[in-house]
């Protein structure tokens, strides 16, 4: 009787599995969506594990780290954060980054949206040449321009000047900004703008009342992308702002890494503090980022 019951239960389980695989929706989930989900989980772990390790190590002292590099901290220790703030001027560097990135981001979005509107909706001579020239600028490696940039600002006596970094961040982001926004603005119906012109609206009014509200998802997505690239930029900030009091947070952390490469908890604290703003921005605006990129791809 026991053998017959086991045989019946095995037959019923196989029958249930066959019924599940016979359903097209279930088969699609098991054979397509589930493997994709598992792969994405693995990719997410490769990103989350370094952040978790960095956060755990930041709350350790040096002795505790040497004893157990991968273990949890026995006591929550804020000494590394205090050293970063009091000794290495983290708050000052944070303020410098906010000033530079905020001004650069505002200028890049304003100039980029105006230029993208002109490229997408206005007719002028040399439009195609300008657009192809714009695309070709994105193919030039940034490292090639470092020496000319330094010599130019040195002759203009703008080394150790916030304006030099703001100008370079703004100009460097414009080719991609115009290219990205022009693809979104080009999909807007011309009938809306023609109707507004018939009602007496000027070109500036059309841009403010029609183009900006409709293109706000793409503009917000571009703002997030530009913020991430500007906040994490290192070479220009170190080259044009060598003064310690004017360094951005990324360059300040890089200097700490160079000086104290044996004090891993302090290094992890600096890296964690510099990455927190970008993590917060991605968490807050991740839905808008996905929607904006998906809409741009669809268009």
C-alpha positions as YAML, in Angstrom:
chain: A
units: angstrom
residues:
- id: 1
  name: UNK
  ca: [0.00, 0.00, 0.00]
- id: 2
  name: UNK
  ca: [2.84, 2.40, 0.82]
- id: 3
  name: UNK
  ca: [4.47, 1.80, -2.55]
- id: 4
  name: UNK
  ca: [1.19, 2.34, -4.39]
- id: 5
  name: UNK
  ca: [0.56, 5.61, -2.47]
- id: 6
  name: UNK
  ca: [4.03, 6.89, -3.33]
- id: 7
  name: UNK
  ca: [3.50, 5.99, -6.95]
- id: 8
  name: UNK
  ca: [0.17, 7.81, -7.03]
- id: 9
  name: UNK
  ca: [1.65, 10.93, -5.39]
- id: 10
  name: UNK
  ca: [4.56, 10.93, -7.86]
- id: 11
  name: UNK
  ca: [2.14, 10.57, -10.77]
- id: 12
  name: UNK
  ca: [0.01, 13.43, -9.47]
- id: 13
  name: UNK
  ca: [3.03, 15.73, -9.05]
- id: 14
  name: UNK
  ca: [4.22, 14.98, -12.59]
- id: 15
  name: UNK
  ca: [0.70, 15.57, -13.86]
- id: 16
  name: UNK
  ca: [0.61, 18.93, -12.06]
- id: 17
  name: UNK
  ca: [3.97, 19.95, -13.57]
- id: 18
  name: UNK
  ca: [2.79, 19.00, -17.03]
- id: 19
  name: UNK
  ca: [-0.36, 21.05, -16.55]
- id: 20
  name: UNK
  ca: [1.70, 24.06, -15.47]
- id: 21
  name: UNK
  ca: [3.98, 23.79, -18.49]
- id: 22
  name: UNK
  ca: [0.95, 23.40, -20.75]
- id: 23
  name: UNK
  ca: [-0.29, 26.86, -19.71]
- id: 24
  name: UNK
  ca: [1.33, 29.42, -22.10]
- id: 25
  name: UNK
  ca: [1.52, 32.18, -19.47]
- id: 26
  name: UNK
  ca: [3.09, 29.92, -16.86]
- id: 27
  name: UNK
  ca: [5.54, 28.48, -19.38]
- id: 28
  name: UNK
  ca: [6.53, 32.03, -20.45]
- id: 29
  name: UNK
  ca: [7.12, 33.01, -16.82]
- id: 30
  name: UNK
  ca: [9.20, 29.91, -16.02]
- id: 31
  name: UNK
  ca: [11.23, 29.81, -19.22]
- id: 32
  name: UNK
  ca: [11.67, 33.54, -19.97]
- id: 33
  name: UNK
  ca: [10.89, 35.85, -17.07]
- id: 34
  name: UNK
  ca: [12.34, 33.73, -14.27]
- id: 35
  name: UNK
  ca: [15.84, 33.41, -15.83]
- id: 36
  name: UNK
  ca: [15.86, 37.14, -16.58]
- id: 37
  name: UNK
  ca: [14.83, 37.87, -12.99]
- id: 38
  name: UNK
  ca: [17.62, 35.66, -11.63]
- id: 39
  name: UNK
  ca: [20.21, 37.31, -13.87]
- id: 40
  name: UNK
  ca: [19.05, 40.77, -12.77]
- id: 41
  name: UNK
  ca: [19.30, 39.67, -9.12]
- id: 42
  name: UNK
  ca: [22.90, 38.63, -9.68]
- id: 43
  name: UNK
  ca: [23.67, 41.97, -11.37]
- id: 44
  name: UNK
  ca: [22.02, 43.84, -8.48]
- id: 45
  name: UNK
  ca: [24.12, 41.90, -5.97]
- id: 46
  name: UNK
  ca: [27.33, 42.91, -7.76]
- id: 47
  name: UNK
  ca: [26.31, 46.54, -7.15]
- id: 48
  name: UNK
  ca: [24.87, 46.20, -3.65]
- id: 49
  name: UNK
  ca: [27.62, 44.08, -2.10]
- id: 50
  name: UNK
  ca: [30.40, 46.70, -2.54]
- id: 51
  name: UNK
  ca: [28.11, 49.39, -1.09]
- id: 52
  name: UNK
  ca: [27.24, 47.18, 1.89]
- id: 53
  name: UNK
  ca: [30.91, 46.32, 2.44]
- id: 54
  name: UNK
  ca: [31.82, 50.01, 2.23]
- id: 55
  name: UNK
  ca: [29.15, 50.96, 4.77]
- id: 56
  name: UNK
  ca: [30.13, 48.19, 7.22]
- id: 57
  name: UNK
  ca: [33.83, 49.02, 7.01]
- id: 58
  name: UNK
  ca: [33.19, 52.76, 7.57]
- id: 59
  name: UNK
  ca: [31.92, 52.03, 11.11]
- id: 60
  name: UNK
  ca: [35.04, 50.07, 12.11]
- id: 61
  name: UNK
  ca: [38.35, 51.27, 13.49]
- id: 62
  name: UNK
  ca: [41.61, 50.20, 11.91]
- id: 63
  name: UNK
  ca: [42.39, 47.46, 14.46]
- id: 64
  name: UNK
  ca: [38.95, 45.91, 14.14]
- id: 65
  name: UNK
  ca: [39.26, 45.93, 10.36]
- id: 66
  name: UNK
  ca: [42.62, 44.16, 10.45]
- id: 67
  name: UNK
  ca: [41.22, 41.47, 12.75]
- id: 68
  name: UNK
  ca: [38.02, 40.88, 10.75]
- id: 69
  name: UNK
  ca: [37.93, 42.62, 7.34]
- id: 70
  name: UNK
  ca: [34.56, 41.12, 6.33]
- id: 71
  name: UNK
  ca: [32.91, 40.87, 9.74]
- id: 72
  name: UNK
  ca: [30.29, 43.14, 11.25]
- id: 73
  name: UNK
  ca: [31.52, 45.95, 13.54]
- id: 74
  name: UNK
  ca: [31.37, 45.04, 17.22]
- id: 75
  name: UNK
  ca: [30.60, 48.64, 18.20]
- id: 76
  name: UNK
  ca: [29.21, 51.42, 16.00]
- id: 77
  name: UNK
  ca: [32.13, 53.81, 15.61]
- id: 78
  name: UNK
  ca: [31.66, 57.33, 14.20]
- id: 79
  name: UNK
  ca: [35.31, 58.40, 14.57]
- id: 80
  name: UNK
  ca: [35.99, 58.08, 10.86]
- id: 81
  name: UNK
  ca: [33.09, 60.38, 10.02]
- id: 82
  name: UNK
  ca: [34.28, 62.91, 12.60]
- id: 83
  name: UNK
  ca: [37.80, 62.85, 11.13]
- id: 84
  name: UNK
  ca: [36.45, 63.42, 7.62]
- id: 85
  name: UNK
  ca: [34.40, 66.41, 8.77]
- id: 86
  name: UNK
  ca: [36.83, 68.05, 11.20]
- id: 87
  name: UNK
  ca: [40.23, 67.22, 9.69]
- id: 88
  name: UNK
  ca: [39.62, 66.95, 5.97]
- id: 89
  name: UNK
  ca: [36.84, 69.52, 5.52]
- id: 90
  name: UNK
  ca: [34.14, 67.24, 4.18]
- id: 91
  name: UNK
  ca: [31.41, 69.83, 4.66]
- id: 92
  name: UNK
  ca: [33.45, 72.48, 2.84]
- id: 93
  name: UNK
  ca: [34.08, 70.11, -0.06]
- id: 94
  name: UNK
  ca: [30.41, 69.17, -0.09]
- id: 95
  name: UNK
  ca: [29.47, 72.85, -0.37]
- id: 96
  name: UNK
  ca: [31.92, 73.33, -3.24]
- id: 97
  name: UNK
  ca: [30.44, 70.37, -5.10]
- id: 98
  name: UNK
  ca: [26.88, 71.60, -4.56]
- id: 99
  name: UNK
  ca: [27.81, 75.06, -5.86]
- id: 100
  name: UNK
  ca: [29.69, 73.82, -8.92]
- id: 101
  name: UNK
  ca: [27.33, 71.01, -9.89]
- id: 102
  name: UNK
  ca: [24.23, 73.11, -9.20]
- id: 103
  name: UNK
  ca: [25.37, 75.98, -11.41]
- id: 104
  name: UNK
  ca: [26.66, 73.66, -14.15]
- id: 105
  name: UNK
  ca: [23.50, 71.57, -14.15]
- id: 106
  name: UNK
  ca: [21.26, 74.64, -14.37]
- id: 107
  name: UNK
  ca: [23.22, 76.11, -17.28]
- id: 108
  name: UNK
  ca: [23.45, 72.81, -19.15]
- id: 109
  name: UNK
  ca: [19.70, 72.15, -18.90]
- id: 110
  name: UNK
  ca: [18.78, 75.72, -19.86]
- id: 111
  name: UNK
  ca: [21.15, 76.04, -22.81]
- id: 112
  name: UNK
  ca: [20.67, 72.42, -23.86]
- id: 113
  name: UNK
  ca: [16.87, 72.64, -23.92]
- id: 114
  name: UNK
  ca: [16.93, 75.89, -25.93]
- id: 115
  name: UNK
  ca: [19.42, 74.49, -28.44]
- id: 116
  name: UNK
  ca: [17.55, 71.18, -28.69]
- id: 117
  name: UNK
  ca: [14.29, 73.03, -29.38]
- id: 118
  name: UNK
  ca: [15.98, 74.96, -32.19]
- id: 119
  name: UNK
  ca: [17.49, 71.81, -33.68]
- id: 120
  name: UNK
  ca: [14.25, 69.84, -33.44]
- id: 121
  name: UNK
  ca: [11.62, 72.39, -34.46]
- id: 122
  name: UNK
  ca: [13.18, 75.38, -36.19]
- id: 123
  name: UNK
  ca: [14.47, 75.69, -39.72]
- id: 124
  name: UNK
  ca: [17.77, 77.46, -40.28]
- id: 125
  name: UNK
  ca: [20.67, 77.24, -42.67]
- id: 126
  name: UNK
  ca: [23.38, 74.75, -41.71]
- id: 127
  name: UNK
  ca: [21.12, 72.80, -39.37]
- id: 128
  name: UNK
  ca: [22.30, 69.35, -40.52]
- id: 129
  name: UNK
  ca: [25.94, 70.41, -40.47]
- id: 130
  name: UNK
  ca: [25.55, 71.70, -36.91]
- id: 131
  name: UNK
  ca: [23.86, 68.50, -35.79]
- id: 132
  name: UNK
  ca: [26.52, 66.23, -37.30]
- id: 133
  name: UNK
  ca: [29.23, 68.45, -35.80]
- id: 134
  name: UNK
  ca: [27.49, 68.11, -32.46]
- id: 135
  name: UNK
  ca: [27.50, 64.32, -32.69]
- id: 136
  name: UNK
  ca: [31.16, 64.25, -33.73]
- id: 137
  name: UNK
  ca: [32.11, 66.18, -30.58]
- id: 138
  name: UNK
  ca: [30.98, 63.21, -28.49]
- id: 139
  name: UNK
  ca: [33.58, 61.02, -30.21]
- id: 140
  name: UNK
  ca: [36.55, 63.11, -29.03]
- id: 141
  name: UNK
  ca: [38.23, 61.58, -25.94]
- id: 142
  name: UNK
  ca: [38.20, 63.97, -23.02]
- id: 143
  name: UNK
  ca: [41.81, 63.17, -22.12]
- id: 144
  name: UNK
  ca: [42.97, 64.75, -25.39]
- id: 145
  name: UNK
  ca: [41.62, 68.13, -24.28]
- id: 146
  name: UNK
  ca: [43.16, 68.24, -20.80]
- id: 147
  name: UNK
  ca: [46.37, 70.06, -21.70]
- id: 148
  name: UNK
  ca: [44.71, 72.66, -23.98]
- id: 149
  name: UNK
  ca: [42.06, 73.28, -21.30]
- id: 150
  name: UNK
  ca: [44.66, 73.84, -18.60]
- id: 151
  name: UNK
  ca: [46.76, 76.16, -20.80]
- id: 152
  name: UNK
  ca: [43.70, 78.15, -21.83]
- id: 153
  name: UNK
  ca: [42.48, 78.77, -18.29]
- id: 154
  name: UNK
  ca: [46.02, 79.38, -17.08]
- id: 155
  name: UNK
  ca: [46.44, 82.20, -19.60]
- id: 156
  name: UNK
  ca: [43.04, 83.56, -18.61]
- id: 157
  name: UNK
  ca: [44.20, 83.41, -14.96]
- id: 158
  name: UNK
  ca: [41.20, 81.27, -14.04]
- id: 159
  name: UNK
  ca: [43.00, 78.42, -12.25]
- id: 160
  name: UNK
  ca: [41.55, 77.99, -8.74]
- id: 161
  name: UNK
  ca: [38.38, 79.69, -9.97]
- id: 162
  name: UNK
  ca: [35.01, 77.97, -9.62]
- id: 163
  name: UNK
  ca: [33.91, 79.51, -12.91]
- id: 164
  name: UNK
  ca: [36.47, 77.50, -14.89]
- id: 165
  name: UNK
  ca: [35.07, 74.16, -13.68]
- id: 166
  name: UNK
  ca: [31.48, 75.36, -14.10]
- id: 167
  name: UNK
  ca: [32.18, 76.36, -17.71]
- id: 168
  name: UNK
  ca: [33.89, 73.06, -18.51]
- id: 169
  name: UNK
  ca: [31.13, 70.96, -16.94]
- id: 170
  name: UNK
  ca: [28.50, 72.94, -18.84]
- id: 171
  name: UNK
  ca: [30.26, 72.87, -22.20]
- id: 172
  name: UNK
  ca: [31.23, 69.23, -21.81]
- id: 173
  name: UNK
  ca: [27.64, 68.16, -21.19]
- id: 174
  name: UNK
  ca: [26.03, 70.21, -23.98]
- id: 175
  name: UNK
  ca: [26.64, 67.85, -26.95]
- id: 176
  name: UNK
  ca: [24.91, 64.93, -25.26]
- id: 177
  name: UNK
  ca: [22.23, 67.19, -23.75]
- id: 178
  name: UNK
  ca: [21.25, 68.65, -27.12]
- id: 179
  name: UNK
  ca: [21.32, 65.26, -28.80]
- id: 180
  name: UNK
  ca: [19.22, 63.67, -26.05]
- id: 181
  name: UNK
  ca: [16.60, 66.42, -25.81]
- id: 182
  name: UNK
  ca: [16.28, 66.99, -29.56]
- id: 183
  name: UNK
  ca: [15.13, 63.38, -29.97]
- id: 184
  name: UNK
  ca: [12.36, 64.01, -27.44]
- id: 185
  name: UNK
  ca: [11.35, 67.44, -28.76]
- id: 186
  name: UNK
  ca: [11.22, 66.15, -32.33]
- id: 187
  name: UNK
  ca: [8.32, 63.84, -31.44]
- id: 188
  name: UNK
  ca: [6.12, 66.72, -30.25]
- id: 189
  name: UNK
  ca: [3.25, 67.47, -32.65]
- id: 190
  name: UNK
  ca: [3.81, 70.58, -34.75]
- id: 191
  name: UNK
  ca: [0.06, 71.30, -34.68]
- id: 192
  name: UNK
  ca: [0.27, 72.42, -31.03]
- id: 193
  name: UNK
  ca: [2.94, 75.00, -31.79]
- id: 194
  name: UNK
  ca: [1.17, 76.17, -34.93]
- id: 195
  name: UNK
  ca: [-2.06, 76.63, -32.99]
- id: 196
  name: UNK
  ca: [-0.22, 78.64, -30.33]
- id: 197
  name: UNK
  ca: [1.38, 80.86, -32.98]
- id: 198
  name: UNK
  ca: [-2.05, 81.49, -34.54]
- id: 199
  name: UNK
  ca: [-3.31, 82.57, -31.11]
- id: 200
  name: UNK
  ca: [-0.51, 85.13, -30.98]
- id: 201
  name: UNK
  ca: [2.03, 83.29, -28.83]
- id: 202
  name: UNK
  ca: [5.65, 84.18, -29.42]
- id: 203
  name: UNK
  ca: [8.36, 81.60, -29.97]
- id: 204
  name: UNK
  ca: [9.56, 82.09, -26.39]
- id: 205
  name: UNK
  ca: [6.02, 81.57, -25.07]
- id: 206
  name: UNK
  ca: [5.67, 78.40, -27.14]
- id: 207
  name: UNK
  ca: [8.88, 77.09, -25.62]
- id: 208
  name: UNK
  ca: [7.81, 77.82, -22.04]
- id: 209
  name: UNK
  ca: [4.14, 76.83, -22.20]
- id: 210
  name: UNK
  ca: [4.26, 73.88, -24.60]
- id: 211
  name: UNK
  ca: [7.74, 72.46, -25.09]
- id: 212
  name: UNK
  ca: [8.91, 72.49, -21.47]
- id: 213
  name: UNK
  ca: [5.78, 70.87, -19.93]
- id: 214
  name: UNK
  ca: [5.61, 68.14, -22.58]
- id: 215
  name: UNK
  ca: [9.36, 67.53, -22.53]
- id: 216
  name: UNK
  ca: [9.72, 67.65, -18.73]
- id: 217
  name: UNK
  ca: [10.26, 63.83, -18.37]
- id: 218
  name: UNK
  ca: [13.18, 63.93, -20.82]
- id: 219
  name: UNK
  ca: [14.60, 67.07, -19.16]
- id: 220
  name: UNK
  ca: [14.39, 65.47, -15.72]
- id: 221
  name: UNK
  ca: [16.06, 62.31, -17.01]
- id: 222
  name: UNK
  ca: [18.84, 64.36, -18.57]
- id: 223
  name: UNK
  ca: [19.25, 66.28, -15.33]
- id: 224
  name: UNK
  ca: [19.80, 63.04, -13.40]
- id: 225
  name: UNK
  ca: [22.34, 61.76, -15.93]
- id: 226
  name: UNK
  ca: [24.24, 65.06, -16.00]
- id: 227
  name: UNK
  ca: [24.20, 65.26, -12.21]
- id: 228
  name: UNK
  ca: [25.77, 61.82, -11.88]
- id: 229
  name: UNK
  ca: [28.52, 62.57, -14.39]
- id: 230
  name: UNK
  ca: [29.30, 66.02, -12.92]
- id: 231
  name: UNK
  ca: [29.26, 64.87, -9.30]
- id: 232
  name: UNK
  ca: [31.62, 61.95, -9.98]
- id: 233
  name: UNK
  ca: [34.01, 63.88, -12.24]
- id: 234
  name: UNK
  ca: [37.57, 63.94, -10.89]
- id: 235
  name: UNK
  ca: [40.27, 64.98, -13.39]
- id: 236
  name: UNK
  ca: [39.05, 68.48, -14.28]
- id: 237
  name: UNK
  ca: [38.20, 69.28, -10.65]
- id: 238
  name: UNK
  ca: [41.69, 68.30, -9.47]
- id: 239
  name: UNK
  ca: [43.44, 70.06, -12.37]
- id: 240
  name: UNK
  ca: [41.55, 73.37, -12.28]
- id: 241
  name: UNK
  ca: [41.03, 73.60, -8.48]
- id: 242
  name: UNK
  ca: [44.31, 72.55, -6.81]
- id: 243
  name: UNK
  ca: [43.58, 74.65, -3.69]
- id: 244
  name: UNK
  ca: [42.39, 72.44, -0.81]
- id: 245
  name: UNK
  ca: [39.73, 74.95, 0.22]
- id: 246
  name: UNK
  ca: [38.14, 74.86, -3.25]
- id: 247
  name: UNK
  ca: [38.25, 71.14, -3.99]
- id: 248
  name: UNK
  ca: [35.12, 69.20, -4.73]
- id: 249
  name: UNK
  ca: [34.13, 66.22, -2.64]
- id: 250
  name: UNK
  ca: [35.37, 63.74, -5.24]
- id: 251
  name: UNK
  ca: [38.83, 65.28, -5.47]
- id: 252
  name: UNK
  ca: [39.04, 65.58, -1.67]
- id: 253
  name: UNK
  ca: [38.27, 61.88, -1.25]
- id: 254
  name: UNK
  ca: [40.87, 61.08, -3.91]
- id: 255
  name: UNK
  ca: [43.49, 62.98, -1.90]
- id: 256
  name: UNK
  ca: [42.52, 61.07, 1.25]
- id: 257
  name: UNK
  ca: [42.87, 57.81, -0.68]
- id: 258
  name: UNK
  ca: [46.35, 58.84, -1.80]
- id: 259
  name: UNK
  ca: [47.50, 59.78, 1.70]
- id: 260
  name: UNK
  ca: [45.96, 57.01, 3.76]
- id: 261
  name: UNK
  ca: [45.84, 53.99, 1.53]
- id: 262
  name: UNK
  ca: [46.55, 51.73, 4.53]
- id: 263
  name: UNK
  ca: [43.67, 53.03, 6.67]
- id: 264
  name: UNK
  ca: [40.86, 51.20, 4.93]
- id: 265
  name: UNK
  ca: [38.01, 52.27, 7.28]
- id: 266
  name: UNK
  ca: [38.84, 55.94, 6.69]
- id: 267
  name: UNK
  ca: [38.98, 55.36, 2.94]
- id: 268
  name: UNK
  ca: [35.62, 53.59, 2.97]
- id: 269
  name: UNK
  ca: [34.14, 56.46, 5.00]
- id: 270
  name: UNK
  ca: [35.26, 59.00, 2.43]
- id: 271
  name: UNK
  ca: [33.97, 56.91, -0.46]
- id: 272
  name: UNK
  ca: [30.65, 56.32, 1.31]
- id: 273
  name: UNK
  ca: [30.15, 60.02, 2.02]
- id: 274
  name: UNK
  ca: [30.95, 60.99, -1.58]
- id: 275
  name: UNK
  ca: [28.58, 58.38, -3.01]
- id: 276
  name: UNK
  ca: [25.62, 59.08, -0.69]
- id: 277
  name: UNK
  ca: [24.23, 62.03, -2.74]
- id: 278
  name: UNK
  ca: [24.21, 59.99, -5.94]
- id: 279
  name: UNK
  ca: [22.59, 57.04, -4.19]
- id: 280
  name: UNK
  ca: [19.88, 59.30, -2.74]
- id: 281
  name: UNK
  ca: [19.21, 60.90, -6.15]
- id: 282
  name: UNK
  ca: [18.94, 57.52, -7.85]
- id: 283
  name: UNK
  ca: [16.57, 56.21, -5.18]
- id: 284
  name: UNK
  ca: [14.35, 59.30, -5.33]
- id: 285
  name: UNK
  ca: [14.22, 59.64, -9.12]
- id: 286
  name: UNK
  ca: [14.71, 56.07, -10.35]
- id: 287
  name: UNK
  ca: [11.13, 55.84, -11.66]
- id: 288
  name: UNK
  ca: [11.50, 59.07, -13.62]
- id: 289
  name: UNK
  ca: [14.85, 57.91, -14.99]
- id: 290
  name: UNK
  ca: [13.43, 54.63, -16.29]
- id: 291
  name: UNK
  ca: [10.35, 56.33, -17.75]
- id: 292
  name: UNK
  ca: [12.41, 59.03, -19.44]
- id: 293
  name: UNK
  ca: [14.88, 56.60, -20.99]
- id: 294
  name: UNK
  ca: [12.06, 54.24, -22.08]
- id: 295
  name: UNK
  ca: [10.19, 57.14, -23.67]
- id: 296
  name: UNK
  ca: [13.34, 58.26, -25.46]
- id: 297
  name: UNK
  ca: [13.96, 54.76, -26.81]
- id: 298
  name: UNK
  ca: [10.35, 54.44, -27.89]
- id: 299
  name: UNK
  ca: [10.53, 57.70, -29.80]
...
